[in-house]
Amino acid sequence: MKVAILTRRVDPFSLQIYRQSLTRELHALGVEVVEFPPAGPIPTGCDLAWDPGLGMRGVPKVLKSAGVPVVATAHGMRASSLPMKELSRDWGGRLREYARWAAVRRSWRWFGKKVSAVVTVSEFGAQELTRATGLPRSKIYPIYHGVDHETFCPDGETPSVPRPFLLHVSSGGPRKNLDRLLAAYDQLPRDGRPDLVLVLSRSLRTVQRMAGLQVLRQGYSSAELAGRYRGALGLVIPSLHENFGMPILEAMACGCPVINSNATGCPEVAGDAAILVDPRRVGEIAEAMQRLAGDAGLRQSLRRKGLTRAKEFGWPQSARRHLEVFHGALREPVVA
């Protein structure tokens, strides 16, 4: 099989990992993958075209005239699940989100008829996509991400730090719920509380400064991030919206206990291996942080459960499921 894969010059880090990991594993399964840009053209001689990076962006028009079956991966349509006030901190950002969402919906009016199959990264994502676009559930295939178990593992280097710390890893956007996380941390007794280390993929000038808070940019390697997970008392990630949430899985694979949101796709990924909290209740987040920091037995229990849970996720099995979807798409007639 020869697959044309749409590759954008700029993608969030998590989408890069998704595309690169599956490209590697599909190649190992004997699939030839050929890249092409959003402006096209789709390479000749390919059996199908795959856009692995849809979600809150319009569908590239090059797919409209594709003469081969088209498969896409949708990574979430947050604007269909969250109120605008939780999508941006200011009116300008909310207007941009609204305009982006309007463009996404317009493009799916034709794409829903054109596409042969859509992969989502969770069952929650499948339900969200159906609700947002009206796409028949029969066209949607939930397939979980994998994790690099060689890098994200319990055995490896751990950075030397002067004080115990809780960890948060994210883009820092509004749906990551940083404001409530910081408010929860501020509720912990100052005497003896662990540090809180934020590893963010972008700079945030609005993060309030407080004792024990460290803000780092995510500009280092996956191996260094794995060391942070190993050294932390726990990962705290009370997101308002996730279709999957890679840091949840990475932390568990490293033996790091997790405090996670009970909303959207988070519980589906975490299973029974995390402390689940209502992401809109600051007191509940604070209580979970204090419990985890103060209870070594709880941390050890969550560590064991997390390591077991993480073993259920791998890129090779994810690639095999994608390949099944590709073969199914080849059996469908191409819509002009």
C-alpha positions, 0 to 999 in steps of 0.5 A, spaced: 500 500 500 502 507 498 499 512 502 499 520 501 500 523 507 498 531 508 504 534 512 504 541 515 510 545 516 507 547 523 503 543 527 503 542 535 508 538 538 503 532 540 501 532 532 508 531 530 509 525 535 502 522 532 504 523 525 512 521 526 510 515 530 505 512 525 509 513 519 515 509 522 510 503 524 506 503 518 513 503 514 515 497 518 508 494 516 510 495 509 506 501 507 510 506 503 508 513 505 509 519 501 508 526 504 505 532 500 503 539 503 496 542 504 496 546 497 497 539 494 498 536 489 496 529 491 502 524 489 500 520 483 500 512 484 498 513 491 492 508 494 489 513 498 490 520 501 490 521 509 490 528 513 492 526 520 492 533 523 484 535 523 480 538 528 480 545 530 482 547 523 479 547 516 479 541 511 484 543 505 481 544 499 486 539 495 482 533 498 476 535 495 478 533 488 482 527 490 481 521 486 483 516 491 479 514 498 481 520 503 482 518 510 483 523 516 484 524 523 480 529 527 484 530 534 478 534 537 473 540 536 473 543 543 469 549 540 463 544 540 464 542 547 466 548 551 463 555 552 467 561 548 469 563 555 473 557 557 476 557 550 480 564 551 481 569 556 479 575 552 474 577 547 479 578 541 481 570 542 474 568 543 472 572 536 478 568 533 476 561 536 469 563 533 471 564 526 476 558 526 470 554 528 465 557 523 471 555 518 471 548 520 464 547 520 463 550 513 469 545 510 466 539 513 459 540 510 463 538 503 468 533 507 463 529 510 461 527 504 467 526 501 471 522 506 471 515 507 473 514 514 475 518 520 480 516 525 479 519 532 483 518 538 478 516 543 471 514 544 469 521 546 472 524 540 468 520 536 462 522 540 464 529 539 465 529 532 458 526 530 455 531 534 459 537 531 459 535 524 453 530 523 458 525 520 455 518 521 458 514 526 459 508 521 465 512 518 468 514 525 474 509 528 476 511 535 484 509 535 488 510 541 495 513 541 501 509 543 507 511 547 514 510 546 516 505 552 523 506 550 523 513 552 518 513 557 519 508 562 520 508 570 528 506 569 532 512 567 535 518 569 532 523 574 534 530 575 537 532 582 532 537 585 532 540 592 525 540 593 519 535 592 515 537 586 508 536 583 508 537 575 504 540 570 505 539 562 501 542 557 501 548 552 498 552 557 492 554 553 485 556 557 482 549 556 488 546 560 485 550 566 491 553 569 488 558 572 484 553 577 490 549 578 494 555 580 488 557 585 488 550 587 496 550 589 495 557 592 490 553 597 495 548 600 498 550 606 505 554 605 508 550 610 511 544 607 507 544 600 511 541 594 513 546 589 509 546 583 513 545 576 509 548 570 512 545 563 509 549 558 510 549 550 509 556 550 510 563 554 505 565 558 505 572 561 499 571 565 501 566 570 501 569 577 508 568 581 507 565 587 512 561 592 514 554 590 512 555 583 517 554 577 515 555 570 519 552 564 519 552 557 518 545 553 524 546 549 528 540 551 528 532 549 523 527 550 528 523 554 529 530 559 521 530 560 521 523 562 526 524 567 521 530 570 516 525 570 520 520 574 522 525 579 515 528 580 511 526 586 505 526 581 502 529 574 497 534 575 493 535 569 485 537 570 484 539 563 477 542 561 477 538 554 482 533 552 480 528 546 486 524 549 492 527 553 498 524 551 502 527 558 497 522 562 500 516 558 507 518 558 507 520 566 504 513 567 509 509 563 514 513 567 511 511 574 509 518 575 502 518 579 497 522 576 491 527 578 486 528 572 480 531 570 474 527 570 471 530 564 471 529 556 476 524 554 481 524 560 477 518 564 477 514 558 485 514 557 486 514 565 482 508 567 482 507 574 489 508 574 489 516 576 485 520 581 479 524 577 477 531 579 472 535 577 476 540 573 471 546 575 472 545 582 478 548 585 477 545 592 477 538 589 483 539 585 487 542 591 485 536 596 487 531 591 494 535 590 495 535 598 493 527 598 498 525 593 503 529 596 502 527 603 501 519 602 506 515 600 502 509 600 497 512 595 503 514 590 505 507 590 498 504 588 497 509 583 504 508 580 503 500 580 496 502 576 499 507 572 505 502 569 500 497 568 495 501 564 500 504 560 502 497 557 496 497 554 498 503 549 503 502 544 504 505 537 505 498 533 498 496 535 495 503 533 499 503 527 495 496 525 488 499 527 490 505 522 492 500 517 485 496 518 481 503 517 486 504 510 484 497 507 476 498 509 477 505 506 479 502 499 473 498 499 469 504 499 467 508 492 470 514 491 466 520 491 467 525 486 
